Amino acid sequence: MLTLLLLFAMKVAIPSELACVGSIQEGTLPLDTYVAAVEMEGIATLAVEGQVLYLNGPKVSALKAGTIQRVVRPEGKVHDPLTGNGVGYYHRDIGTIKIVTVEQNHATARVLASCQGMLKGDLVLPYAPKPAVEFGGEPSSDTTVLPQHGLASSILLGKDDLRQLSSGSICFLGLGAHDGVKAGDRFIVFRPYPAFNSKDMVAVGTNSDASYSPMSAWVYRFNLNMLLHERKLPPQILGDIVVVEAGDKTSTGKVVNSLSEMHVGDLIVKK
């Protein structure tokens, strides 16, 4: 147990990883500055570390040579899997660039780090490094009791539209700074057990060679099924997610403990 606790006292995410997590923005981002072309266009369509980009946009002349900028890519609108309501727009983090030269209507930049290849149309935004995030709590187990009145929501989306999540996966949560969430907060992930299915009762066949008479009375079976339909069960505990970046109404989290595979739409509650 001591080894496990020491493991979870380590950093959850370091700055280089946080530069590639992405975000859900409440609205679409402005087209103030964007990638207009990549080096060797016609031969290559993507730019990676060390290559040159050419930037355009109504605010391109406001850039300063030598500064670091962030490149993101709008992907699409995200809906809450539980309510169906729109929650914002998913933007991938594509990487960072350094401005080399700035002219009146265009600028040149060099790719410093890329989460994936940069394309024409990717947006250029101000860059601010993100501090490392740590977690020092005890991980949940399959018998953990959920907080009765904890802040609750669900998993909205997996990074890169990942549908099944496990330890190390990045995902987006339906709570943010507006709800009091901050980097380092831990959420327990859980899923209610499905409703009782009477077909499960016949999963094991009756032994015809048994020396006893099977319990086949109709009244007994009926009463047992009624009781099982009204059964009371604790939720299934799936693991833990730690917030690595809190937006206004949504947050980015990392799965730090996976007892079972997690899915988009699974519920979360703040520990």
Disulfide bonds with the S-S distance in Angstrom:
Cys20-Cys115 1.98
